[in-house]
């Protein structure tokens, strides 16, 4: 999991599966999908495959005033089991993309569990989180706001196909902007493909900072960072509030480099990333008090391009001089 959180925007990928579902309620496994659109895109955003269908959920369709679908309209439509084979083909080899992906993915996985199918989803990406990283200067991250920003015409809000089409139109320029700004894409791993009727939380879709703070680092902490020297795998890195990029993206880069993320600043912290030169509060202030080195976000991004190899826990035998960074070179 450590190596699959986040992805540089310039890295090649197997394409995208843009998904939107309309549902009869909010709890997967109890509420059901009543409309689904899945657009299979290549790496450049061109549509290669698609599945679009109304679905007979076998339950009350719920808030008709929102999605406009009545029981009579859905009565003769296929069930999820009838279209899951086509959906699998759209998903295979692609990263699942949705606007608030935890919602859409949880419903898809719950429906698949009910029909005893398994979805070939290994990674997902949320376009809400992607937009948050792009410095768009907009009031909110709702789909209609992003559509207006990217000049994508939205014809039928809460229609699965139209929302998926709009999201595709948003995704392509968003990816281009991410490449231009060297922003990492919030591609997250999925290790459990079944969602038992919505009764449990999908751990892999919890906030990354929560997971990262509990993840053991396989490398020994070499101590504090020394200005002018490379970062070393195993160093513990904390994030101040005074940053430009999102904490999620920086945590992804930290984990990918073999560093450890820390949600506290203490004597074991190797460095703190902070854009404020003399912070008066928060983690930057505590770093100053404890003598923990601080680097700016730009300095960190530059340093992380060449991180020195650390000593793995199980390989480390000589504990002399562990506080001296140069002993690991």
N, C-alpha and C positions, 0 to 999 in steps of 0.2 A: 504493500500500500504506500510505503514511503516514497517510492519512485513514480507513482502515478497520479499524485495530487498536482493538478495544474499542468499546463503545457505551454511552452513558448509559442507565440502566434505564428512564427515562421516554420515550425516543425510540420512535416508532412503528416497527413491523417487519412483515414479511410473514408471520409465523407461524413455527412450529417443526416440524421433522421429527425426532421422537425415535426413535433407532435402537438396537437391540441385535442382535448376531450371536453365535452359537455356532460355533466353528470346530474343525477337525480338528487344529490345531496353532497355532503362534505366528508363523510366517513367511508373510506374504501372498504369494500367487502359487504357493507350494509347498503349504502347507496351504490348505484350502478352507472356505468357509462351508457349514455343514450345517443351520443354522436361522437364520431372519431374521424380525425384526419391525420394521416402520416405521409409526409413528403420526403422521399429519399433523395438526398442531394449528393453530388460529388464534392470534392474538396474545394472547388471554386464556387459552389452554390447553385449549380445547374441541376434542375430536377431530372432524376433518372427513373424513379419509380414512385408510385403513390397508392394509397388506400384511403378512400373517403366513403363513409357510410353512416346512415342513421342506424341505430340498433334498438331492438326490442329488449328492454331491460327485465321484463317480467315483474316489475314493480311500478308504483306510481312514479311518473316522470318528474315530480317535484316542481320547482319554481318555473312554471310555464311563462310567467311574465318576464323572466330573465332570458331564457334560451328560445322561447317561442314554440316549443315542441309539446304536443299533447299526446295523450294515450292513444287516441284514434290515429294520429299520424304515425305512431311507432308500432302499431299492432301487427302489421304485415311485413315489418322490416326484419332483416337477419339478426341473429343473436351473435354475441362475441365469438362463440365457438365456431361460427360459420366463416368468420373473416380472419381468425387468428393466424392461419397458415400464410395468408397474404401479408399480414402485418410482420410476421417473422422474417419474411424475405426483404421487407423494407428496412428492418432493424439490423439485419445481419451485417457485421463488419463496420457499422457506423456508430458514431456517438449520438445518443438521444439528446435532443435539444428541446426545451420548452420554456415558456415564460412562467416562472415558479415551478421548476422541474420536479420538486418533491411531490407536488400535488398530482401532476399528470402521471409520473412514474408509479406512484403508489397505487393509483387506480388501475393502470395497465397491469401491474404485477398481481393485484388482487383478482382481477378478472381472469388472468392466466392461471392463477392458483385454483380458482373455482372450476375452470374447464380442464384442469390437469395438464396444462401446457407450460412450457418454459420459454421465456423470452431471451433471445441472444443479446442481452444488453450488458456490456462490460464497463462502459463509461457514460456519464451524463454531463450536460452543461446547462446551467441556468442563465438565460439571457437577462434576467434582472441583475444578477451579480456581474455579468459581463458589462452591462450598461453602466453600472456603478463605478467600474474601473476606467471608463473612457473619458472622463472629464468633459461631459457634454454641457454642463451649465444649465440643466433644465430643472423645473420645479419638482417633478416626481418621475418615477420609472414605470408608470403604467403603460400598457401596450399602446393605447391611443396617443399618449404623449410622445413616445418614441416614434410612432408612425408619422406624426406631424413633423418631428425633428428631421427625419430622414426622407420626408416627402413621399411617403408610401400611402396610397389611398386605402382607407378602411371603409368598406361598403356595408358590412353586416356584423357589427360587434356581437360576440358570444355565439357566432356561427363557427363551428369547428374548422371548416374548410377555409373560410375567409380569414380567421385568426391565424391559421397555419400559413396561409399565403402571405399575410402581412408580416408575420414573424420571419419568414424567409427573406422578404424584402428588407427587413431590418438587419438580419444576420449578416448579409453579404457586406454592406458598408461598415458594419461594426467590426468584422474580422479585418477589413482593410485598415481601419483606424488603429486597431490593436497592433497590427504589424508595424504601422508607421511609428507608434509611440513606444514600441517594445514592451507591450503589456502582455502578461501571461493570461492565457484563457483559463477560466475556472472549470476545467474538465476534472470531474471527480470520479473515483472508482466505484463500481457496484460489485460487491462480492456475494451478495445474496439476491437471487433473482425471484424469490417467492416472498410474498407479503401475506402472512396468514390472516386473511380477512380483516386487516387493519387493526389487529389487537396489539401489535408491538410497534415500537419506533424503529425506523430503518436507520441503524447506527451510522452507516456510511454517508447519510445525507444530513447528519447533524453538523452544526457549525464546526469548521475545521479547527479553529483555535481551541475549542473544547477538547477535541480529540488529540490535537498535537501536544497540548500541555501534559497529556497523560501517556504519550508514546515514549517508551524507553529508547534512548539513542544507542546504536550499536558501537559507538566510538567513545573512548575515554575522553573526558573533558580535559583539554590541555591547559586550561587556565585562562587568564585574561588576554585579550587581544592586544598586540603591540603595534602601535601606529607605524605604518611603513612596511610592515611584514604581511605575508599572506594570511588569510583566514585559514584555520585548520579544522578539519572534520572533528566533530565532537564539541566544538565551542557552543556555549549556551547563549542564545541571542534573545533579548527582550525588545519589545516595541513600545515606544512612547506614543502618546496621542498626537503629537505634533508631526504628522506625516502627510505626504500628498497622495501616495498610493494607498489602496485599501490594505488593511492588515491581512486579509485573506490571501491576497496575491503575494505579499512578502513572506507569509508563513509557507506558502507553496515553494517559494524559492529557497527558503531556509531548509526545509525538509529534503528537497531535491539535491541540495549540495552536501547532504550528510551532516548538517549542523543540527543542533537541538533547539527547539522553541521553548522559551520560558515565559510564563505569565506573571512572574514576580522578578524583582531585582533584589539580589542578595549577594553574599560573598562568593557564591559559585557562578555568578553571571559573568560571561566573558566580555560582552559588549551590549550596548543599548543603541538602537537606531532612533535618532531624534533630529529633526530639522531645526530645532530651537537651540541657539548658541548658549543661552543661560536660562534654562527653564526654571520657573518658580514653583512648580508643583508636579505631581505625577511621577512617572518612572524616570524621566530625565532628571528631575530634581533629586530623586533617591540615588541615581547613578553618580551625580556630583558629590553627594554626601558620602558615598561609599568608595569613591575613587574608581568606579567602573568606567572604562573608556566609552566614549560616545562617538558615533559616526553619523553623518547625514545619510539620508536615503540614497542620494546620488553616489556617495562614496561606497556605500554598501553594494549597490548594484554593480559598480565597477570592480570591487574586490571579489565579488562572488563568481566572477567569470573564471577565476583561477584559484580554486581552494586546494590547499595542500592536503594530502592524504593523512588520515589520523590512524591511531592504533585501536584496533578492535578490542573490545573488552576481554574476549576469551584469549586473545593473543598477547595481551600486555602482561609482562612478568616483572619487569624492573620498575619499581615505583619511585625511584630516586629522581628528583628534579622534575616532578610532574607539573610544577607551577611555572616552569621555564618553557616558553613556547618553542625555543630553538631546538630543544632536545628531540623533537619529533621529526626534524628534517633529515 
